[in-house]
């Protein structure tokens, strides 16, 4: 097993190539050189940052109060006369 711990975090959106050479097994046999590469991704922006899709929604906004009633307070609608 080979473990690599970088001194600095890898840069975003960067291609890295790794080459392992000279490694030996328990019996002292040298392994064949092996090369591979990988590319790092861009880290997601923090929540509510300008680049974040979540920032368009932001914290929840309270609902707007209902519109005022067309009737004035204290005024009643006329009651139809029954049986007249």
Residue, then its C-alpha position, 0 to 999 in steps of 0.5 A: x500500500x502506498x500513502x501520500x499526504x500532501x503538504x498543501x491541499x491540492x488545487x481545484x480543477x488541476x490535473x496531477x500525475x503520480x509515478x510510483x517507482x522503486x517500491x519493494x514487496x515483503x520479499x524485496x522484489x522491486x515492483x514495476x513503475x506505475x503511473x496514473x493521473x487524476x484531476x481535482x474538482x472545483x469545490x462547491x461554494x459555501x451556503x448563501x455565497x454569491x456563487x451558490x444556487x442556494x443563495x437565490x433563495x436565502x433564508x426564508x422570507x415571512x409571508x406577506x400580511x393579507x390585504x385589508x378588507x374592503x369594509x371599514x372596521x366597525x361597519x356592518x353589511x346591511x342585513x336583509x329584512x326577512x318576512x317583510 
